Amino acid sequence: MDSVPLTMQAWFRLDDNIKESGNATKDATPMLIDTYNNFSLFGQRTSSGAYQLTLRLPTPQPEGWADRPTTVALEPNNYYAIALLTDGAANWTLRAIDTKGKMQKFETKATGMPKENRKKLYNLAFGTNVSDLASYNFNGYIDEVRLWNKVLADAELMATYDHQLSGDEKDLYL
């Protein structure tokens, strides 16, 4: 199977005093979601103080990955329902919904992504990176992590982002 669709959903709140490797810094890059050599989602501080989310995707380049800055920005100390979706091949979608129901959207393609990465099982980590070097510490709150065996449409995200689930929804993995 070349394609494994997946939606990763969770509530995130980045605190204003983000720390990197135990030291407070304004340049810290907190990790929201990470896998080993597959993909990552992390924040980068902007001059306005918000965190612009960046999606790191594998490529056949010598580094093995490329960073794709997104148009999604999170204000510190506010909660956001973040959804990272992939069709398992080349299409990636990022959604951030604030507590008032306003959705930010970003879509990209992982052009040139090695075929073997499309078949890997995801070794997911929330709030840190998967490697043993904890250099992307997350300082804040993570709640209501959900994994779906499908790509959720915007209407499905909006209908469920602020609702408690029963646990037996179709295609809900965790």
N, C-alpha and C positions, 0 to 999 in steps of 0.2 A: 504494500500500500504506500504510494508516494505522498499521500496527503492525509494529515491528521488534523482536522479542525479543532480549535480550542479557544475558549473564552476564559480569561483569568480576571476575576472581579474582586475588589476589596475596597473598603473605606480606608483612606489614608489622611493623616493630619501631620504635616511637617512642622515641627516646632521651630521657632525663630532662632533658637540657639543650637543649630545643627553642629554636630561634632564630627570630626574626621580623625580616626585613629586616636581617640581620647582627648584631642585638643580642640578647643573651640576655634572655629575659623569661618570667615565669611565666604571662603571659596570652596567649602566642602561640597562633595557630590554624593548626596544620599541615594542609596540604592533602594528602589521600590520593589522590583521583581528582577530575578536573575536566574540564568541557567548556565551550566558550564559549556562554553564554546558553542552556544546556540543563539541566545538573544539576551538582552538586558534592557531595563528601563530605569533611568536614573534622572535626578534633577541637577540642574546647574544654575547657580545664583546669577540673577541679572542685576543690572545697575539700579533697577527699581526696587530690588529686594525680593522679588518673586522668584520662584524656581521654574525655569523652563525645562520641560521634560525632554529627554533625549533617548532615542531608541537606537541601541547598538545591535546591528544585524551581521551575520556571517557573510563573507564574500570570498572569492578566490584570490583576493589580493594577498601579498606577502604577510601582512599583519593578521589576516584571517577574519577581519571584521571592519565595519565602517560605521561611524556615528552619524545618525540622522536627527539633527535638532528638529523638534516638532513645534507646532504653533500653540501647544497647550502649556499654559502657565498656571502655577498654583501659588496662591498667597499663603505665607506662613500663618500658622495658628488657625487655619480654617479646614473643615472637613470636605473631602471630595470622594465621590464614588468613582474609582478608576477602573476602567475595563480595557484590557489589552486583548485583541482578538487576532487570530490568524487562521487562514484556510489551510495551513499546513504546507503550502507551497511558497508562493511569493508575495501574497497580499497580507498586509498588516494594517490594522485599524486601532487607533487609540481614542478613547472617549473619557472625558472627565466631567462629572455632573456635580455641581455644588449643592448645598443644602436647600437652595431655593428652586432647584430643578433646571438651572441653566446648564446646557451641555456645550462643551468645547470638543471639536472634532479634528482629527488628523489621520490621513491615510497615506500609505507608501507601499512601494514594491521593493522586495529584496532582489534586485536584478543581479544575476550572476551567482546566486546563492548555490553552493555546492549541493548536488542531489543527495549525498549521504546525510546532510544535516536535516533534510526534510523527513527522514525516516527515524531519527533519534527519538527516544523517549525523553520527555522533558524532566530534568532533575531541578525542580523549582525551589527557589528560596525567596522569601518575602522579607524585606527589611535589611538584607545584607547580600554580599556576593557569595557565590558558591565556593570559590577557592578558599584555601585556608588563610589567605591574607585579608583580614577584615579591614579593608581600606575604604570602604564605602558605607560607614555606619549610618544607620537610620535613627534619628532622634525624633520621636513623635509617637503616634498611635496607628495601629493597624487593627481593623475589625472586620468581621463578616467576610472572610475569604471564601470565595466560591469558584469552582472550576466546572466548566460546562464542556461536553463533548460535541459542541457545535459552535458556529459563529452566531452570536445573538444579534438580531437586528436592532436598530436604534429604538424602535417602539417597544421591543422586549426589555431593553435596558431601562428605559424610562418607566416601564410598568413594574419593574422589580427592584430598582436600585435602593428604594427606601422602605421596602416591605420585608417582613420576616417570611421566610420560605418554610414550607411544610417538610421539605427534605425528600419528597417523592416526585418532584417535578421531572418531566421528561427531559432527558439528556443532562441532568444535573449529576456531576461526578462527585463533588465534595462541597 
